[in-house]
Amino acid sequence: MTKEQNEERLRKLKAIVSAMPEKPGSYQYYDAEGTIIYVGKAKNLKSRVSSYFHTEVDRFKTKVLVSKIFDISYTVVNTEEDALLLENSLIKKYNPRYNVLLKDGKTYPSICITKEDFPRVFNTRNINKKYGVFYGPYTHISSMYAVLELIKKLYRPRTCRQPMTADGVAEGRYHVCLEYHIKKCAAPCVGKQSADDYRQCIEQAREILKGNTRKVLADMRSEMAQLAEQLRFEEAEEVKRRYLLVEQFVAKSEVVSHTIDNVDVVTITSDEKVAFVNYIHVSNGQINQSFTFEYKKRLDETDEELLQLAIVEMRQRFDSKAREIIVPYEVGMSLDGVVFTVPQRGDKKILLELSLMNGKQYRFDRLKQAEKLNPEQKQVRLMKELQDLLHLQKMPYHIECFDNSNISGSDAVAACVVFKKLKPSKQDYRKYNIKTVEGPDDYASMHEVVYRRYRRLLEEQQPLPDLIVADGGRGQMEVIRKAVQDELHLDIPIAGLSKDNRHRTNELLYGFPPRVIGMKTESELFRALTHLQDEVHRFAITFHRDKRSKHQIHSELDNIKGIGPASRDAMLKAFKSVSRLKDADTEQLAAVIGAAKAKTVYSHFHSQKSE
């Protein structure tokens, strides 16, 4: 599209916007092919739509959306609530490219009560409302099975799939099955349970699924009293059995105050790409519905916008008639006959926290599932978390860490380990012999090694790290800073891992002057950083041990005049250690290195003994 064509497109769109009414409604954006790419809603159509075409719009995704718009249509409605409902229905119908994507959890099961003369009750993942009424979905499968088990014990609904009708029962078309003989069905198929009694049981099952257990208990008490007055004690005992089962179930599921009735709770947990909206319904003092929606963001939508969309979706999906909705903050919307509450204390505040906890747990579970399928996703998440904590300009893909090792200044060495994507890159590890420092001076040794490391990387034009981590506190960080920033003039972020008085790593430091970065020591990121620290410590200690071992061997064998490296290695290979070599006689030595050299070695060690 040429510049002239784009200017013509914008003129046309701004002309449409200028003619839009200042009333509530829904608007639709179309691309060049006439496909709806975005659906929105507004209290004031003209004001909302015109905001997309302001020159100061700085959100990249919004600019991309505007560049794709070739036409605009809108629908005026009477209230903001109608605008919300219309937006929700249009998004479902057209699934526009730039609207949030609702992952509606169709994989979760629901409980179905069929539309038959003798309804069946069962769980299913296939939702088709022409076959029956569905209750759910249930994110906690155990809760669903607990309700189903209760209904089976209470009312013994039929489990057979034959299309049973009242006429068929009257004509004797059916026969009892095993379920009747094991007392799991009352055999309505042969008239042993009347159609009216069966339907009454199913209606009570519906009330339990709706959470109206108090109504069921009240009806049962009334029925028991009537049966007792009529001296029908066996039937009254059966009703009492059912009453106790429901009462026991209610005692297990009652988690909130009985004064809270017919209330919805909606909370949101989100990150840059995905939002999780948890919905809880409370009826008669107990939670009877809990579900978490997952929304994939497309245009950097705010939590408030997503919460509005989710509330409308929730009320439609669960056919909610609640007159009170508990939310974490003011949502900037109104629904006819509905009160929005932001609780500060009490039982409603506890409910709000419970909903928020459910949303966070669902997000955590989804994250774990994704990381099992794609292990690298965990590393990217932790790198992003570290970037946000330290406010780094870019993600710390390449991290380097240094450590020194010596004993009273002898055999002083240092090591550098390299982590890429928070995983060891062992081919990039480097060992350093300390050359310019005399005695046990850790700071001077660190300065020498860091300076040598990055001067060489600069000379060879090798990539520099995104982050340097000092295996120590403020002192080590300052030494690294002098070498990197003051002397080499490099702008590389520097962090430090300091230890407590029990020599356990307990703090992450960053900045100059260094400050403590708040982070839980049991978190995944902190464990990843301590793994980096443990790895550089292991690598430095191993190098120092190897060097010290070689130095000890050198002092014993390499000082023998006339014995070269080949003879030394042959003797060590044959005798395994210097102590065994000292105990060998000339014949044993001669078998390895020859008679002349054997006499030299033998006389060296035995002259030392005599002295």
C-alpha positions as CSV (number, residue, x, y, z in Angstrom):
1,M,0.0,0.0,0.0
2,T,1.5,3.4,-1.0
3,K,1.6,6.4,1.2
4,E,-1.2,8.1,-0.8
5,Q,-3.4,5.0,-0.4
6,N,-2.8,4.8,3.3
7,E,-3.7,8.5,3.7
8,E,-6.9,7.9,1.8
9,R,-7.7,4.9,4.0
10,L,-7.2,7.0,7.2
11,R,-9.3,9.9,5.8
12,K,-12.2,7.5,5.1
13,L,-12.0,5.9,8.6
14,K,-11.8,9.3,10.4
15,A,-14.9,10.4,8.4
16,I,-16.8,7.4,9.8
17,V,-15.6,8.1,13.3
18,S,-16.6,11.7,13.1
19,A,-20.2,10.7,12.3
20,M,-20.5,8.1,15.1
21,P,-22.9,8.8,18.0
22,E,-21.8,9.6,21.5
23,K,-23.9,6.6,22.9
24,P,-23.1,3.1,24.3
25,G,-22.6,0.3,21.8
26,S,-20.3,-2.2,20.1
27,Y,-18.0,-1.4,17.2
28,Q,-16.4,-3.8,14.6
29,Y,-13.2,-3.3,12.6
30,Y,-12.8,-4.9,9.1
31,D,-9.7,-5.7,7.1
32,A,-9.2,-5.3,3.3
33,E,-11.1,-8.6,2.7
34,G,-14.1,-7.5,4.7
35,T,-13.3,-9.9,7.6
36,I,-14.0,-8.7,11.2
37,I,-10.6,-8.4,12.9
38,Y,-11.7,-6.7,16.2
39,V,-14.8,-6.2,18.2
40,G,-15.0,-3.7,21.0
41,K,-17.6,-2.0,23.3
42,A,-17.8,1.5,24.6
43,K,-19.8,3.8,26.9
44,N,-19.3,6.5,24.3
45,L,-18.7,5.1,20.8
46,K,-17.3,8.2,19.2
47,S,-14.8,8.9,22.0
48,R,-13.6,5.3,22.2
49,V,-13.1,4.6,18.5
50,S,-11.5,8.0,17.8
51,S,-8.8,7.2,20.5
52,Y,-7.4,4.5,18.1
53,F,-6.5,7.1,15.5
54,H,-4.7,9.6,17.7
55,T,-1.1,10.2,16.6
56,E,0.2,9.7,20.2
57,V,-0.9,6.1,20.4
58,D,2.3,4.4,21.5
59,R,1.3,0.7,21.9
60,F,2.9,-1.3,19.1
61,K,0.1,-3.9,18.9
62,T,-2.5,-1.1,18.7
63,K,-0.6,0.5,15.8
64,V,-0.5,-2.9,14.0
65,L,-4.3,-3.2,14.5
66,V,-5.0,0.3,13.1
67,S,-2.8,-0.4,10.1
68,K,-5.1,-3.4,9.2
69,I,-8.4,-1.5,9.5
70,F,-10.2,-0.7,6.2
71,D,-13.8,-0.3,7.4
72,I,-15.8,0.3,10.6
73,S,-19.3,-0.6,11.6
74,Y,-21.1,-0.1,14.9
75,T,-24.3,-1.0,16.8
76,V,-25.9,1.4,19.2
77,V,-27.6,-0.1,22.4
78,N,-29.4,1.4,25.3
79,T,-27.1,0.6,28.2
80,E,-23.5,-0.3,28.9
81,E,-24.7,-3.8,30.0
82,D,-26.2,-4.4,26.5
83,A,-22.9,-3.3,25.0
84,L,-21.0,-5.8,27.0
85,L,-23.4,-8.6,26.1
86,L,-23.3,-7.7,22.4
87,E,-19.5,-7.6,22.4
88,N,-19.3,-11.0,24.1
89,S,-21.7,-12.6,21.6
90,L,-19.9,-11.1,18.5
91,I,-16.5,-12.2,19.8
92,K,-17.9,-15.8,20.1
93,K,-19.5,-15.7,16.7
94,Y,-16.6,-14.2,14.6
95,N,-13.5,-15.1,16.8
96,P,-11.7,-11.9,15.6
97,R,-8.0,-12.1,15.1
98,Y,-7.1,-9.2,17.5
99,N,-9.5,-10.0,20.3
100,V,-8.5,-11.9,23.4
101,L,-8.8,-15.7,22.9
102,L,-10.9,-17.5,25.5
103,K,-9.6,-21.0,26.2
104,D,-12.9,-22.2,27.6
105,G,-11.7,-25.5,29.2
106,K,-13.9,-27.8,27.2
107,T,-11.7,-30.7,28.3
108,Y,-13.2,-30.4,31.8
109,P,-16.2,-32.6,32.6
110,S,-19.7,-31.6,33.5
111,I,-22.7,-33.5,35.0
112,C,-25.6,-34.0,32.7
113,I,-29.3,-34.6,33.6
114,T,-30.9,-35.8,30.4
115,K,-34.3,-34.6,28.9
116,E,-36.0,-38.0,29.1
117,D,-39.2,-39.4,30.7
118,F,-36.8,-41.1,33.2
119,P,-33.7,-38.8,33.2
120,R,-30.2,-40.2,33.6
121,V,-27.4,-38.5,35.6
122,F,-23.8,-38.9,34.5
123,N,-20.6,-37.0,33.8
124,T,-19.5,-36.1,30.3
125,R,-17.0,-33.9,28.4
126,N,-19.3,-33.5,25.4
127,I,-21.7,-30.5,25.9
128,N,-24.8,-30.6,23.7
129,K,-27.7,-28.8,25.4
130,K,-30.4,-30.4,23.3
131,Y,-29.8,-33.6,25.1
132,G,-30.1,-32.3,28.7
133,V,-29.1,-29.8,31.3
134,F,-25.4,-29.5,32.1
135,Y,-23.9,-28.6,35.5
136,G,-20.2,-27.6,35.5
137,P,-17.6,-27.7,34.2
138,Y,-15.7,-29.1,37.2
139,T,-12.0,-28.2,37.4
140,H,-11.6,-30.5,40.4
141,I,-12.6,-33.9,39.3
142,S,-12.8,-35.3,42.8
143,S,-15.5,-32.8,43.7
144,M,-17.6,-33.9,40.7
145,Y,-17.3,-37.5,41.7
146,A,-18.2,-36.7,45.3
147,V,-21.5,-35.0,44.1
148,L,-22.2,-37.9,41.7
149,E,-21.6,-40.5,44.5
150,L,-24.0,-38.6,46.8
151,I,-26.7,-38.5,44.1
152,K,-26.4,-42.2,43.4
153,K,-26.6,-43.1,47.1
154,L,-29.6,-40.8,47.7
155,Y,-31.7,-41.4,44.6
156,R,-30.3,-44.4,42.8
157,P,-31.0,-43.0,39.3
158,R,-31.0,-45.5,36.4
159,T,-27.7,-46.1,34.6
160,C,-29.1,-48.1,31.6
161,R,-29.1,-46.3,28.2
162,Q,-32.3,-47.7,26.8
163,P,-34.8,-45.0,25.7
164,M,-37.3,-45.6,28.5
165,T,-40.8,-44.1,28.3
166,A,-43.8,-44.2,30.5
167,D,-45.8,-46.1,27.8
168,G,-43.1,-48.7,27.5
169,V,-43.2,-49.3,31.3
170,A,-47.0,-49.6,31.2
171,E,-46.7,-52.1,28.3
172,G,-44.0,-54.2,30.1
173,R,-41.3,-53.8,27.5
174,Y,-38.4,-53.7,30.0
175,H,-36.8,-56.0,32.4
176,V,-34.8,-55.4,35.6
177,C,-31.1,-55.6,35.4
178,L,-28.2,-56.3,37.9
179,E,-28.3,-52.8,39.2
180,Y,-31.7,-53.5,40.8
181,H,-30.6,-56.7,42.4
182,I,-27.6,-55.0,44.0
183,K,-29.8,-52.2,45.2
184,K,-28.3,-49.5,43.1
185,C,-31.5,-48.8,41.1
186,A,-35.2,-48.8,42.2
187,A,-36.3,-50.4,38.9
188,P,-38.6,-47.7,37.5
189,C,-38.4,-49.7,34.2
190,V,-40.9,-52.3,35.6
191,G,-42.9,-50.0,37.8
192,K,-41.3,-50.8,41.2
193,Q,-40.6,-47.1,41.5
194,S,-43.3,-44.7,40.2
195,A,-42.6,-42.2,37.5
196,D,-43.7,-39.3,39.8
197,D,-41.4,-40.5,42.6
198,Y,-38.5,-40.9,40.2
199,R,-38.9,-37.4,38.8
200,Q,-39.2,-36.0,42.4
201,C,-35.8,-37.6,43.2
202,I,-34.3,-36.1,40.0
203,E,-35.6,-32.7,40.9
204,Q,-33.9,-32.9,44.3
205,A,-30.7,-34.0,42.5
206,R,-31.0,-30.8,40.4
207,E,-31.2,-28.7,43.6
208,I,-28.1,-30.4,45.0
209,L,-26.2,-29.7,41.7
210,K,-27.3,-26.1,42.0
211,G,-26.0,-25.9,45.5
212,N,-29.4,-25.6,47.1
213,T,-28.8,-28.2,49.8
214,R,-30.6,-26.3,52.5
215,K,-33.8,-26.4,50.5
216,V,-33.3,-30.2,50.0
217,L,-32.8,-30.7,53.7
218,A,-35.9,-28.6,54.6
219,D,-38.0,-30.6,52.2
220,M,-36.7,-33.9,53.7
221,R,-37.5,-32.8,57.2
222,S,-41.0,-31.9,56.2
223,E,-41.4,-35.2,54.4
224,M,-40.1,-37.1,57.5
225,A,-42.6,-35.4,59.7
226,Q,-45.5,-36.2,57.4
227,L,-44.5,-39.9,57.1
228,A,-44.2,-40.2,60.9
229,E,-47.6,-38.7,61.4
230,Q,-49.0,-41.3,59.0
231,L,-47.1,-44.0,61.0
232,R,-45.1,-44.9,57.8
233,F,-42.0,-45.4,59.8
234,E,-40.0,-47.5,57.3
235,E,-40.4,-44.9,54.6
236,A,-39.6,-42.2,57.2
237,E,-36.4,-44.1,58.0
238,E,-35.4,-44.2,54.3
239,V,-35.9,-40.4,54.1
240,K,-33.8,-40.0,57.3
241,R,-31.0,-42.0,55.7
242,R,-31.0,-39.6,52.8
243,Y,-31.2,-36.6,55.1
244,L,-28.1,-37.7,57.0
245,L,-26.1,-38.3,53.8
246,V,-26.9,-34.8,52.5
247,E,-26.1,-33.3,55.9
248,Q,-22.8,-35.1,56.0
249,F,-22.0,-33.8,52.5
250,V,-22.9,-30.3,53.4
251,A,-20.7,-30.4,56.5
252,K,-17.7,-31.3,54.3
253,S,-18.4,-28.6,51.7
254,E,-19.4,-25.7,53.9
255,V,-16.4,-23.4,53.9
256,V,-18.0,-20.0,54.2
257,S,-20.6,-18.2,56.4
258,H,-24.2,-19.4,55.9
259,T,-25.2,-15.8,55.7
260,I,-23.6,-15.5,52.3
261,D,-26.1,-16.6,49.6
262,N,-26.2,-16.4,45.8
263,V,-23.0,-14.5,45.4
264,D,-20.4,-14.6,42.6
265,V,-16.7,-14.0,43.2
266,V,-14.4,-13.0,40.2
267,T,-10.6,-12.4,40.4
268,I,-7.9,-12.1,37.8
269,T,-4.2,-13.1,37.7
270,S,-2.3,-12.1,34.6
271,D,1.1,-11.6,32.9
272,E,2.2,-10.1,29.6
273,K,0.5,-12.8,27.4
274,V,-2.1,-14.7,29.4
275,A,-4.7,-13.8,32.0
276,F,-6.5,-16.3,34.3
277,V,-9.9,-15.3,35.7
278,N,-11.3,-17.4,38.5
279,Y,-15.0,-17.6,39.2
280,I,-16.6,-19.0,42.3
281,H,-20.3,-19.2,43.0
282,V,-21.6,-19.3,46.6
283,S,-25.1,-20.5,47.4
284,N,-26.6,-21.1,50.8
285,G,-23.2,-20.7,52.5
286,Q,-21.3,-23.1,50.4
287,I,-19.2,-23.1,47.3
288,N,-20.9,-25.1,44.6
289,Q,-19.1,-23.8,41.5
290,S,-15.5,-23.0,40.8
291,F,-13.8,-22.5,37.5
292,T,-10.8,-20.7,36.0
293,F,-11.0,-19.1,32.5
294,E,-7.8,-18.6,30.5
295,Y,-7.6,-15.6,28.2
296,K,-4.8,-15.2,25.7
297,K,-4.1,-11.5,25.2
298,R,-3.8,-10.0,21.8
299,L,-3.7,-6.2,22.3
300,D,-2.1,-5.6,25.7
301,E,-5.6,-5.6,27.3
302,T,-5.8,-4.3,30.9
303,D,-7.0,-6.5,33.7
304,E,-10.1,-4.3,34.1
305,E,-11.1,-4.9,30.5
306,L,-10.6,-8.6,30.8
307,L,-12.5,-8.8,34.1
308,Q,-15.5,-7.0,32.5
309,L,-15.4,-9.5,29.6
310,A,-15.1,-12.5,32.0
311,I,-18.0,-11.4,34.2
312,V,-20.3,-11.3,31.2
313,E,-19.0,-14.6,29.9
314,M,-19.5,-16.2,33.4
315,R,-23.0,-15.0,33.8
316,Q,-24.0,-16.4,30.5
317,R,-22.2,-19.7,30.7
318,F,-23.3,-20.6,34.2
319,D,-26.7,-18.9,33.9
320,S,-25.9,-16.9,37.0
321,K,-28.7,-14.9,38.6
322,A,-26.5,-13.6,41.5
323,R,-27.3,-10.1,42.6
324,E,-23.9,-9.5,44.1
325,I,-20.5,-9.9,42.5
326,I,-17.3,-9.8,44.7
327,V,-14.4,-8.3,42.8
328,P,-10.8,-7.3,43.8
329,Y,-11.2,-3.6,42.7
330,E,-13.7,-1.3,41.0
331,V,-14.3,-2.7,37.5
332,G,-15.9,0.4,36.0
333,M,-19.1,-1.4,34.7
334,S,-22.7,-1.7,35.8
335,L,-25.2,-4.5,35.4
336,D,-28.9,-4.1,36.0
337,G,-29.9,-5.2,39.5
338,V,-26.3,-6.3,40.4
339,V,-24.1,-4.9,43.2
340,F,-20.3,-5.0,42.9
341,T,-18.5,-5.4,46.2
342,V,-14.8,-4.9,47.0
343,P,-14.6,-6.4,50.5
344,Q,-12.0,-5.2,53.0
345,R,-12.5,-7.7,55.8
346,G,-14.7,-10.6,57.0
347,D,-16.0,-13.7,55.2
348,K,-16.3,-12.0,51.8
349,K,-12.7,-10.9,52.0
350,I,-11.8,-14.6,52.7
351,L,-13.8,-15.6,49.7
352,L,-12.0,-13.1,47.5
353,E,-8.6,-14.4,48.7
354,L,-9.7,-18.0,48.1
355,S,-10.6,-17.1,44.5
356,L,-7.3,-15.3,43.9
357,M,-5.4,-18.3,45.3
358,N,-7.3,-20.6,42.9
359,G,-6.4,-18.5,39.9
360,K,-2.7,-18.4,40.9
361,Q,-2.6,-22.2,41.5
362,Y,-4.2,-22.8,38.1
363,R,-1.6,-20.5,36.4
364,F,1.1,-22.4,38.2
365,D,-0.3,-25.8,37.1
366,R,-0.5,-24.6,33.5
367,L,3.0,-23.3,33.6
368,K,4.3,-26.7,34.9
369,Q,2.4,-28.6,32.2
370,A,3.9,-26.3,29.5
371,E,7.4,-26.7,31.0
372,K,7.1,-30.5,30.9
373,L,6.3,-30.3,27.2
374,N,8.9,-27.6,26.5
375,P,11.7,-27.7,29.1
376,E,13.4,-24.6,27.7
377,Q,10.3,-22.6,28.6
378,K,11.3,-22.8,32.2
379,Q,14.7,-21.4,31.5
380,V,13.2,-18.5,29.5
381,R,10.8,-17.8,32.4
382,L,13.5,-17.7,35.0
383,M,15.7,-15.5,32.8
384,K,12.8,-13.1,32.3
385,E,12.2,-13.1,36.1
386,L,15.9,-12.3,36.7
387,Q,15.7,-9.5,34.1
388,D,12.7,-8.0,35.8
389,L,14.2,-8.3,39.3
390,L,17.4,-6.5,38.3
391,H,15.8,-4.2,35.7
392,L,18.2,-5.3,33.0
393,Q,18.0,-3.9,29.5
394,K,18.0,-7.4,27.9
395,M,17.4,-11.0,29.1
396,P,20.5,-12.5,30.7
397,Y,21.1,-15.3,28.3
398,H,24.9,-15.4,28.8
399,I,26.0,-15.3,32.5
400,E,29.6,-15.7,33.8
401,C,30.7,-16.3,37.4
402,F,34.3,-16.2,38.9
403,D,35.9,-17.9,41.9
404,N,39.4,-18.1,43.4
405,S,41.1,-21.0,45.2
406,N,44.4,-21.3,47.1
407,I,45.9,-22.5,50.3
408,S,47.8,-19.7,52.1
409,G,48.5,-18.2,48.7
410,S,50.2,-21.3,47.3
411,D,49.1,-22.8,44.0
412,A,46.7,-19.8,43.5
413,V,44.2,-20.4,40.7
414,A,40.9,-19.0,39.5
415,A,38.0,-20.3,37.4
416,C,35.3,-18.8,35.2
417,V,32.1,-20.8,34.4
418,V,29.7,-19.8,31.7
419,F,25.9,-20.4,31.8
420,K,23.7,-20.0,28.7
421,K,20.0,-20.2,29.2
422,L,20.8,-20.8,32.9
423,K,22.5,-24.1,31.9
424,P,26.2,-24.9,32.1
425,S,28.1,-24.3,28.9
426,K,31.2,-26.4,29.8
427,Q,33.0,-25.9,26.5
428,D,33.3,-22.2,27.5
429,Y,34.7,-22.8,31.1
430,R,38.1,-21.3,31.6
431,K,40.9,-22.0,34.2
432,Y,43.5,-19.3,35.2
433,N,46.8,-19.5,37.0
434,I,47.4,-16.4,39.1
435,K,50.5,-14.7,37.7
436,T,50.9,-11.2,39.3
437,V,49.7,-11.7,42.9
438,E,51.9,-12.8,45.8
439,G,50.3,-14.4,48.8
440,P,46.6,-15.0,49.7
441,D,45.0,-11.9,48.2
442,D,41.5,-12.8,46.9
443,Y,40.6,-9.3,45.7
444,A,43.8,-8.8,43.7
445,S,43.5,-12.3,42.2
446,M,39.9,-11.6,41.2
447,H,40.9,-8.3,39.6
448,E,43.7,-10.0,37.6
449,V,41.5,-12.8,36.3
450,V,38.5,-10.6,35.4
451,Y,40.8,-8.1,33.6
452,R,42.5,-10.9,31.6
453,R,39.2,-12.5,30.7
454,Y,37.5,-9.5,29.2
455,R,40.6,-7.9,27.7
456,R,41.0,-11.1,25.7
457,L,37.4,-11.3,24.7
458,L,37.7,-7.8,23.4
459,E,40.9,-8.5,21.5
460,E,39.4,-11.6,19.9
461,Q,36.0,-9.9,19.3
462,Q,34.2,-12.6,21.2
463,P,30.6,-12.0,22.6
464,L,30.5,-10.5,26.1
465,P,28.2,-11.7,28.9
466,D,24.8,-10.2,29.6
467,L,25.5,-10.5,33.4
468,I,28.6,-11.1,35.6
469,V,27.9,-12.8,39.0
470,A,30.5,-12.5,41.8
471,D,30.9,-15.5,44.1
472,G,30.9,-13.1,47.1
473,G,29.6,-9.9,48.4
474,R,30.2,-6.2,48.0
475,G,34.0,-6.4,48.0
476,Q,34.2,-8.9,45.1
477,M,31.6,-6.9,43.2
478,E,33.7,-3.7,43.6
479,V,36.8,-5.4,42.3
480,I,35.0,-6.7,39.3
481,R,33.5,-3.3,38.6
482,K,36.9,-1.6,38.7
483,A,38.3,-4.0,36.1
484,V,35.2,-4.1,33.8
485,Q,33.9,-0.5,34.0
486,D,36.8,1.7,35.1
487,E,39.7,0.0,33.2
488,L,38.1,-1.8,30.2
489,H,35.2,0.7,29.9
490,L,32.6,-2.1,29.4
491,D,28.9,-1.7,30.4
492,I,28.2,-5.2,31.8
493,P,25.7,-5.6,34.7
494,I,27.4,-7.1,37.9
495,A,25.5,-9.0,40.6
496,G,26.8,-10.8,43.7
497,L,25.8,-13.7,45.9
498,S,26.7,-13.1,49.5
499,K,26.7,-15.6,52.4
500,D,25.6,-15.4,56.0
501,N,27.7,-16.1,59.0
502,R,27.1,-19.9,58.6
503,H,28.6,-19.7,55.1
504,R,25.2,-20.2,53.4
505,T,24.2,-18.1,50.4
506,N,21.3,-16.0,51.5
507,E,21.3,-12.8,49.4
508,L,21.4,-11.5,45.9
509,L,23.1,-8.1,45.5
510,Y,23.0,-5.7,42.6
511,G,23.9,-2.1,41.8
512,F,26.5,0.3,43.0
513,P,26.4,0.8,45.9
514,P,25.1,-2.8,46.1
515,R,21.6,-3.4,47.4
516,V,19.8,-6.5,48.5
517,I,17.3,-7.8,45.9
518,G,14.2,-9.2,47.6
519,M,13.9,-12.9,46.6
520,K,12.8,-16.0,48.5
521,T,15.7,-18.4,49.0
522,E,13.5,-21.4,48.2
523,S,12.4,-20.0,44.9
524,E,13.4,-21.6,41.6
525,L,15.4,-18.6,40.5
526,F,17.4,-18.5,43.7
527,R,18.2,-22.2,43.3
528,A,19.3,-21.6,39.7
529,L,21.7,-18.9,40.9
530,T,23.1,-21.0,43.7
531,H,23.7,-23.8,41.1
532,L,25.8,-21.3,39.2
533,Q,27.7,-20.5,42.4
534,D,28.2,-24.2,43.3
535,E,29.4,-25.0,39.8
536,V,32.1,-22.3,39.8
537,H,33.2,-23.3,43.3
538,R,33.5,-27.0,42.2
539,F,35.4,-26.1,39.1
540,A,37.9,-23.8,40.9
541,I,38.5,-26.4,43.7
542,T,39.0,-29.2,41.2
543,F,41.5,-27.2,39.2
544,H,43.4,-26.2,42.4
545,R,43.5,-29.8,43.7
546,D,44.8,-31.0,40.3
547,K,47.5,-28.3,40.3
548,R,48.5,-29.0,43.9
549,S,48.7,-32.8,43.2
550,K,50.9,-32.2,40.1
551,H,53.1,-29.9,42.2
552,Q,53.6,-32.5,44.8
553,I,54.6,-35.1,42.2
554,H,56.9,-32.6,40.6
555,S,58.8,-32.0,43.8
556,E,59.5,-35.7,44.3
557,L,60.4,-37.0,40.8
558,D,61.2,-34.1,38.5
559,N,64.1,-32.9,40.6
560,I,66.0,-36.2,40.1
561,K,68.9,-35.4,37.6
562,G,68.8,-37.7,34.6
563,I,65.1,-38.6,34.9
564,G,62.9,-37.1,32.2
565,P,59.1,-36.8,31.8
566,A,58.8,-40.1,29.9
567,S,60.6,-42.1,32.6
568,R,58.6,-40.3,35.3
569,D,55.3,-41.2,33.7
570,A,56.4,-44.8,33.1
571,M,57.3,-45.2,36.8
572,L,54.0,-43.6,38.0
573,K,52.1,-45.8,35.6
574,A,53.8,-49.0,36.9
575,F,54.0,-48.2,40.7
576,K,50.8,-46.0,40.9
577,S,52.3,-43.7,43.6
578,V,55.5,-42.1,44.8
579,S,55.5,-44.0,48.2
580,R,55.4,-47.4,46.4
581,L,58.2,-46.2,44.1
582,K,60.3,-45.4,47.2
583,D,59.9,-49.0,48.5
584,A,60.9,-50.6,45.2
585,D,64.3,-52.2,44.7
586,T,66.7,-51.7,41.8
587,E,65.5,-54.8,40.0
588,Q,61.8,-53.7,40.0
589,L,62.9,-50.2,38.9
590,A,65.1,-51.6,36.1
591,A,62.2,-53.6,34.7
592,V,60.5,-50.3,34.0
593,I,63.2,-47.7,33.2
594,G,66.4,-49.7,32.7
595,A,69.3,-50.5,35.0
596,A,71.2,-47.2,34.8
597,K,68.2,-45.0,35.6
598,A,67.0,-47.5,38.2
599,K,70.3,-47.0,40.1
600,T,69.9,-43.2,39.9
601,V,66.3,-43.3,41.3
602,Y,67.2,-45.8,44.0
603,S,70.2,-43.9,45.2
604,H,68.2,-40.6,45.2
605,F,65.5,-41.9,47.6
606,H,67.8,-44.0,49.8
607,S,70.4,-41.3,50.1
608,Q,67.6,-39.0,51.3
609,K,66.6,-41.7,53.9
610,S,70.2,-42.0,55.2
611,E,70.5,-38.2,55.5
